[in-house]
Amino acid sequence: MPNVYMASTLIKGPTYRISGHETFPCRYAWLPKAVRGLRDNPKLFSDEAGAMVTLGVGKNMVRSIRFWSQAAGMASVLPKGAGHANTKVGSLLLGERGLDPFLEDIRTLWLIHWNLSTNIENPLLAWDYLLNRWHEPELVPSAALKMLQKEAQKQEGEFSIVTIEEHFDTFLHTYTPTRSNKGGVPEDSLDCPLVELEFLIKVGEREVERLSGKRETIYGFRREEKSEITPELFLFCLNDFWQKRHHVESTLTLREVAHGHGSPGQIFKLPEDDIRTRVEALARQTSGVMKYNETASQQHIQKHGALDNIALLNSIYGGE
């Protein structure tokens, strides 16, 4: 079957999520609508016809909203077929009296990007691979697609080439605009709100190999200091990274925070010098719970005690 990739029986990788978005990037109104809808009806996504009325979209978009609300960490599946429920983060951010119920704060968009990129159990293939293991200075779609196809073979099941292409295309359109929307209302835009991050930018184009005359856009991640990632937002993500991937450790190296799989440095594409500047302020910021130490041979962060992620989330928006 030339158009289907079958998993290798020799190599085991993570259980990636590749489909479910129905090829739609997340749109502005979708996550707030999902949180409001699930607040009143945990079975919202179990009744697609009813969800179409409640959410004001077609059937495929209902499925896409379900996918994105879970992938963004705003909703989770309840046990025993009981439906879905808003997560604490989803309710706190997008609830009726939430911290940012209409996605007006760019820090919320960075949080959504963080959640999309750091799922442990079922990572999104393109996000997990391209943010952590793509080390080329430029992102060339034809080359990236080959690597994603190769990576998809490491897990159980079959994935058509078309499915992986659609998944990669959805990744691109999550961060790059599909059309001009100058003067338009953001909620009415077909673009994903994460386009505002300018995280993935167009840097050029080239002729596609072996396809004379056809050209492809070349992209690059914005690898620089990002002032919109505030100290409070960075601390929340650092603590989340520590809990998810290093929960039994009391010490992390600077290199792990800057370059480790799923780290703030990798997911946000922050320079190591910027990471160092940020962690040097941790002792004051956390009242000594986290502290950066540097010697001639070691650079590491020590953690003495626990930090509450909900309290840290509130602090991003000026709460306690």
C-alpha positions in Angstrom: 0.0 0.0 0.0 2.2 2.9 -1.2 0.0 5.7 0.3 -0.1 4.2 3.8 2.5 4.2 6.5 2.4 1.2 8.9 4.0 1.3 12.3 7.3 -0.5 12.8 7.3 -3.4 15.2 10.9 -2.7 16.1 10.7 0.9 17.4 8.2 2.2 19.9 7.6 5.9 20.1 5.0 8.0 21.9 1.3 7.7 21.0 1.0 10.7 18.8 -2.3 12.5 17.9 -2.3 13.1 14.2 -6.0 13.4 13.3 -9.1 14.8 15.0 -8.7 18.5 14.0 -10.6 17.8 10.8 -7.9 20.0 9.1 -9.2 23.1 10.8 -6.8 25.3 12.8 -8.4 26.5 16.0 -10.4 29.7 15.6 -10.9 32.7 18.0 -14.3 31.9 19.3 -14.0 28.1 19.5 -12.3 27.7 22.9 -14.5 30.2 24.7 -17.6 28.6 23.2 -16.4 25.2 24.2 -15.8 26.2 27.8 -19.2 28.0 28.0 -21.0 25.0 26.4 -19.4 22.4 28.6 -20.1 24.4 31.7 -23.8 23.9 31.0 -23.7 20.5 29.3 -20.9 17.9 29.8 -22.5 15.8 27.0 -22.1 18.7 24.6 -19.8 16.8 22.2 -21.8 13.5 22.6 -24.7 15.0 20.7 -23.2 16.5 17.5 -26.6 17.7 16.2 -27.2 19.6 19.4 -23.6 20.9 19.5 -24.0 22.2 16.0 -26.8 24.4 17.3 -25.1 25.4 20.6 -21.8 26.2 18.9 -23.2 27.6 15.7 -20.9 25.5 13.4 -21.1 22.4 11.2 -20.5 18.8 12.2 -16.8 18.7 11.2 -16.2 21.9 13.1 -17.8 20.5 16.2 -15.3 17.6 16.1 -12.5 20.1 15.6 -13.6 22.2 18.5 -13.6 19.1 20.7 -10.1 18.3 19.5 -8.7 21.7 20.2 -10.4 22.2 23.5 -8.7 19.0 24.7 -5.3 19.7 23.0 -5.2 23.2 24.4 -5.8 21.9 27.9 -9.2 23.7 28.3 -11.3 20.5 28.6 -10.8 16.8 29.4 -12.6 13.6 28.9 -14.7 12.3 31.8 -14.5 8.6 32.8 -17.2 6.1 32.0 -18.6 8.0 29.0 -19.8 10.9 31.1 -18.7 13.4 28.5 -16.2 16.2 28.9 -15.5 18.8 31.6 -13.6 22.0 31.7 -10.2 21.8 33.3 -9.4 24.1 36.2 -7.2 26.1 33.7 -10.0 26.3 31.2 -12.5 27.6 33.7 -10.1 30.0 35.2 -9.1 31.5 31.9 -12.2 31.3 29.8 -15.1 30.9 32.2 -17.8 33.5 32.6 -15.7 35.6 34.9 -12.4 34.2 33.6 -9.1 35.9 33.5 -9.3 36.3 29.7 -12.6 35.0 28.5 -12.2 36.3 24.9 -8.6 35.6 24.2 -7.6 39.3 24.3 -4.3 38.9 26.1 -1.3 37.6 24.2 -0.1 35.8 27.3 -3.2 33.6 27.1 -2.2 32.7 23.5 1.3 31.8 24.7 -0.3 29.5 27.3 -2.4 27.8 24.7 0.8 27.3 22.6 2.5 25.9 25.6 -0.3 23.4 26.2 -0.6 22.3 22.6 3.2 21.6 22.6 3.7 19.8 25.9 1.2 17.0 26.2 3.0 13.9 27.6 0.6 11.1 26.9 -0.7 11.9 23.5 1.6 14.6 22.0 0.6 16.3 18.7 3.0 14.9 16.2 4.0 18.1 14.4 4.3 20.2 17.6 6.3 17.6 19.5 8.7 16.7 16.7 9.3 20.1 15.1 9.6 22.1 18.3 11.9 19.6 20.0 13.8 17.7 17.3 13.9 19.9 14.3 17.3 21.6 14.6 17.7 23.1 11.1 17.8 26.9 11.0 14.9 26.9 8.5 11.7 24.9 8.3 11.4 23.5 4.7 8.0 21.9 4.4 9.0 19.1 2.0 11.9 18.1 4.3 9.9 18.4 7.5 7.1 16.3 6.0 9.4 13.5 5.3 10.6 13.5 8.9 7.1 13.5 10.2 6.1 10.6 8.0 9.2 8.7 9.3 8.3 9.5 12.9 4.7 8.4 12.4 5.9 4.9 11.5 7.1 4.4 15.1 3.7 4.0 16.6 0.9 1.5 16.3 -1.7 1.8 13.6 -1.7 3.1 10.0 -1.6 6.7 8.9 -2.0 7.7 5.3 0.4 10.1 3.7 -2.6 12.5 3.2 -3.4 12.4 6.9 0.1 13.4 7.8 0.2 16.1 5.2 -3.0 17.5 6.5 -1.7 17.4 10.0 1.4 19.3 9.0 -0.6 21.8 7.0 -2.8 22.4 10.1 0.4 23.1 12.2 1.5 25.6 9.6 -1.8 27.4 9.5 -2.0 27.5 13.3 0.9 30.0 13.2 0.8 31.6 9.8 -2.0 33.7 8.3 -4.2 32.3 5.6 -5.4 35.6 4.3 -5.2 39.3 5.0 -7.7 40.5 7.7 -6.7 44.1 8.0 -9.4 46.1 9.7 -11.4 42.9 10.4 -12.8 41.7 13.7 -10.4 39.0 15.2 -13.4 36.8 16.1 -14.5 36.7 12.5 -11.0 35.8 11.2 -10.4 32.4 9.6 -6.9 32.5 11.1 -5.9 30.8 14.3 -5.4 33.3 17.2 -1.9 32.0 17.6 -1.0 33.7 14.3 -0.6 36.8 16.6 2.4 35.3 18.2 4.5 35.6 15.0 6.2 32.4 16.2 6.6 30.9 12.8 7.5 33.4 10.0 8.0 33.2 6.3 11.7 33.7 5.4 11.8 32.8 1.7 10.9 30.2 -0.9 12.6 27.6 -3.1 11.9 25.3 -5.9 10.6 21.9 -4.7 13.0 19.1 -5.6 12.1 17.0 -8.6 9.1 19.1 -9.2 10.2 21.6 -11.8 8.4 24.9 -11.6 6.7 24.3 -8.3 7.9 26.4 -5.4 7.4 26.1 -1.6 7.6 28.7 1.2 10.4 28.4 3.7 9.7 29.2 7.3 11.7 29.9 10.4 10.9 30.0 14.1 11.3 33.4 15.8 14.3 32.6 17.9 14.8 35.7 20.1 13.9 37.2 23.4 10.2 37.6 23.8 9.1 40.3 26.3 5.5 39.2 26.0 6.5 36.0 27.8 6.5 37.7 31.2 8.5 36.5 34.3 5.2 35.1 35.7 4.3 33.3 32.5 7.8 31.8 32.3 7.7 30.7 35.9 4.3 29.0 35.3 5.7 27.1 32.3 8.9 26.2 34.1 7.0 24.8 37.0 4.7 22.9 34.6 7.7 21.5 32.8 9.3 20.4 36.1 6.1 18.7 37.2 5.5 16.9 33.9 8.9 15.7 33.0 11.1 15.9 36.1 8.8 15.6 39.1 11.1 13.4 41.1 14.1 15.7 40.7 15.0 18.6 42.9 17.6 20.0 40.6 17.5 20.9 36.9 20.5 22.1 34.8 20.3 25.3 32.8 20.8 23.3 29.7 17.8 21.1 30.4 15.6 24.2 30.9 17.0 25.8 27.7 17.2 22.7 25.4 15.4 19.8 27.0 12.5 18.1 25.4 9.4 20.1 26.2 11.3 22.8 28.0 10.5 26.5 28.0 13.6 27.2 25.9 12.5 24.7 23.2 8.8 25.4 23.2 9.2 29.2 23.2 12.4 29.3 21.1 14.2 31.5 23.7 18.0 32.0 23.5 20.0 30.5 26.3 21.2 33.9 27.5 17.6 35.0 28.0 16.9 31.8 29.9 19.8 32.5 32.2 18.6 36.0 32.8 15.2 34.7 33.7 16.3 31.9 36.1 18.7 34.3 37.9 15.6 36.1 39.1 13.8 33.0 40.4 15.0 33.2 44.0 13.4 36.6 44.4 10.4 35.7 42.3 9.6 32.5 44.3 10.8 33.6 47.7 13.5 31.1 47.6 11.5 28.0 46.5 13.5 28.0 43.2 17.1 29.2 43.1 19.7 29.4 40.4 23.3 28.5 41.2 26.3 28.9 39.0 29.8 27.7 39.5 32.7 27.2 37.2 31.5 23.7 36.3 27.7 23.7 36.9 24.7 25.8 36.1 21.5 24.6 37.7 18.2 25.4 39.4 17.3 24.0 42.7 13.8 23.5 43.9 12.9 23.6 47.6 9.3 22.7 48.0 6.3 23.0 45.7 4.6 25.8 43.8 0.9 25.7 43.0 0.2 26.0 39.3 -3.2 27.6 39.8 -1.7 30.3 42.0 1.0 30.8 39.4 -1.6 31.1 36.7 -3.4 33.8 38.6 -0.2 35.7 39.1 0.3 35.9 35.4 -2.7 38.2 35.3 -1.9 40.2 38.4 -3.7 38.0 40.9 -2.3 36.1 43.9 
